[in-house]
Amino acid sequence: EGYLVFDIPEADLGVHPSDKVFHSISFYCDDIHKTVEDLRSRGVEFSSGITEEEWGSLTHFRMPGNMEVELYQPKYTKLPHRKASKPRATRRTGRKSRRMKR
């Protein structure tokens, strides 16, 4: 089975198939070991060690409110981002708008 990943500047949105209702927040980084070291030095507490998955290296930490968040270093190559195209001009119909008179 596959899953959707919406690759947007500085973020990914992944939609994974599941029989359960499941939500998670993940942050990615270029070097998970350096990032973990930096975050620990700032007081972040990690709830798991770094594990190796098919798609990347993964660990978890807790945010205020006791929410567990994933931090991962992807093994896949992120695509370069393209600039957004300019919005197209809206088509005018030539009809006048009807406004209610008060």
PEDAMO-V230575 format. One record per pair of residues at least 6 apart in sequence whose ideal C-beta (glycine too) atoms are under 6 Angstrom apart, sorted by the first residue. I is the first residue (numbers start at 1). J is the second residue. Records with the same first field share a line. If there is no record, write none. Layout:
I=J, J
This chain:
1=17
3=15, 16, 17
4=15
5=12, 14
6=13
7=79
9=81
25=69
26=70, 72
27=71
28=72, 74
29=35, 73
32=50, 57, 73
44=61
46=59, 61
47=60, 62
48=59, 60
50=57, 59
51=58
55=75
56=72, 73, 74, 75
57=73
58=72
59=71
60=68, 70
61=69
62=68
63=69
